[in-house]
Amino acid sequence: MPLDLEDTWAELHAATPPGWFVGRSGQRHGGQWAMYAFDTTEKAHIGRRSREWTAVGDTEAECVREMARCLREIGGGRTPPE
């Protein structure tokens, strides 16, 4: 893993709020990267979770950085701007 990508993942781990799960990044059809995160403390119910987030980027590093930015906002009690 390139150093920049390692640093980016470390940034994401530091930004992840307690109780949140972050999935692996993966490449979508069309080449974009995406990853998903959700609050494991939210009560389970059928349908879409109310505390979940998907980040997308043109590269894996961009996607992971975007998720870190969003989770910092969420950890601070704010909704990330899209």
LONUBA-340429 format. One record per residue (C-alpha): residue number from 1; residue in one letter; x, y, z. Coordinates in nm, 2 decimals. Layout:
% residues N
REC timar bamar      u      v      w
REC   NUM     A      X      Y      Z
...
***
This chain:
% residues 82
REC timar bamar      u      v      w
REC     1     M   0.00   0.00   0.00
REC     2     P   0.15   0.34  -0.10
REC     3     L   0.25   0.56   0.19
REC     4     D  -0.01   0.83   0.10
REC     5     L  -0.28   0.56   0.11
REC     6     E  -0.16   0.43   0.44
REC     7     D  -0.18   0.78   0.58
REC     8     T  -0.53   0.82   0.44
REC     9     W  -0.65   0.51   0.61
REC    10     A  -0.49   0.62   0.94
REC    11     E  -0.68   0.95   0.90
REC    12     L  -1.00   0.75   0.85
REC    13     H  -0.95   0.53   1.15
REC    14     A  -0.88   0.84   1.37
REC    15     A  -1.20   1.01   1.23
REC    16     T  -1.44   0.72   1.29
REC    17     P  -1.68   0.79   1.57
REC    18     P  -1.73   0.53   1.84
REC    19     G  -1.99   0.27   1.74
REC    20     W  -1.95   0.32   1.37
REC    21     F  -1.85   0.05   1.12
REC    22     V  -1.67   0.14   0.80
REC    23     G  -1.67  -0.11   0.52
REC    24     R  -1.39  -0.17   0.27
REC    25     S  -1.35   0.05  -0.03
REC    26     G  -1.43  -0.10  -0.37
REC    27     Q  -1.43   0.01  -0.73
REC    28     R  -1.77   0.05  -0.89
REC    29     H  -1.86   0.00  -1.25
REC    30     G  -1.73   0.30  -1.43
REC    31     G  -1.41   0.33  -1.22
REC    32     Q  -1.52   0.53  -0.92
REC    33     W  -1.44   0.41  -0.57
REC    34     A  -1.71   0.39  -0.30
REC    35     M  -1.73   0.29   0.07
REC    36     Y  -2.01   0.26   0.32
REC    37     A  -2.03   0.33   0.69
REC    38     F  -2.31   0.31   0.95
REC    39     D  -2.38   0.35   1.32
REC    40     T  -2.39   0.01   1.48
REC    41     T  -2.57   0.15   1.78
REC    42     E  -2.88   0.24   1.58
REC    43     K  -3.17   0.01   1.65
REC    44     A  -3.22  -0.24   1.36
REC    45     H  -3.53  -0.20   1.15
REC    46     I  -3.63  -0.29   0.79
REC    47     G  -3.53  -0.04   0.53
REC    48     R  -3.27   0.23   0.51
REC    49     R  -3.07   0.32   0.82
REC    50     S  -3.10   0.68   0.93
REC    51     R  -2.74   0.69   1.04
REC    52     E  -2.54   0.57   0.74
REC    53     W  -2.31   0.73   0.49
REC    54     T  -2.16   0.64   0.15
REC    55     A  -1.85   0.82   0.02
REC    56     V  -1.74   0.82  -0.34
REC    57     G  -1.41   0.92  -0.51
REC    58     D  -1.22   0.89  -0.84
REC    59     T  -0.94   0.71  -0.66
REC    60     E  -0.93   0.49  -0.35
REC    61     A  -0.73   0.75  -0.16
REC    62     E  -0.99   1.02  -0.26
REC    63     C  -1.27   0.80  -0.15
REC    64     V  -1.11   0.72   0.19
REC    65     R  -1.03   1.09   0.25
REC    66     E  -1.39   1.18   0.17
REC    67     M  -1.52   0.92   0.42
REC    68     A  -1.28   1.06   0.68
REC    69     R  -1.41   1.41   0.62
REC    70     C  -1.77   1.30   0.65
REC    71     L  -1.71   1.10   0.96
REC    72     R  -1.54   1.39   1.13
REC    73     E  -1.85   1.60   1.06
REC    74     I  -2.08   1.32   1.19
REC    75     G  -1.86   1.27   1.50
REC    76     G  -1.90   1.65   1.57
REC    77     G  -2.28   1.62   1.55
REC    78     R  -2.31   1.78   1.21
REC    79     T  -2.44   1.64   0.88
REC    80     P  -2.17   1.65   0.62
REC    81     P  -2.24   1.88   0.32
REC    82     E  -2.27   1.67   0.00
***
